[in-house]
Amino acid sequence: MPSFTVDPPVICRVVENRSADVARLGLRIETPRRTAGRYNLIVRKIDLAGTATMQQGGGFDLADGDTREVGKLTISVRPDGQLSVEASVHVDGRRIDCAYDSTQDL
């Protein structure tokens, strides 16, 4: 869902793909006009093998109508494991929380 709290509107979404004991996550950012900002992605996993926390962050600069995937992570997680994901982008001094899409067994 777009955030209309900044101009131009920014859409950000975490996309997860799982295959066997591996989860791949990426933060996708989309905007209709040139936009620059920072992103933050935190992933926590809990399964029988243990717990782990991974964090990535950095800057991004998108051209007009651009979509970019940043913050790519790959983490091992058993099928019965749980992932907790927090993601946000910061544009013009405002924080935008990102949506989270999860798909299994791709």
RADA-V706615 format. One line per field, one symbol per residue. phi: phi as a letter, one per 40 degrees, with the letter a starting at -180 (. if undefined). burial: # if it has 24 or more other C-alpha atoms within 12 Angstrom, else .. A space follows every 10 residues. Layout:
phi=???
burial=???
This chain:
phi=.cbbcbbcdb bbacbbbbaf bbbbbabbbb acbdababba bbbbbbacch babbbbaica abcdgcbbbb gcbbbcacdc cbbbbbaabb bfgbcbcccb bbbbfc
burial=..#.....## ########.. .######### #...###### #####..... ...####..# ##.....### #######... .######### #....##### ......
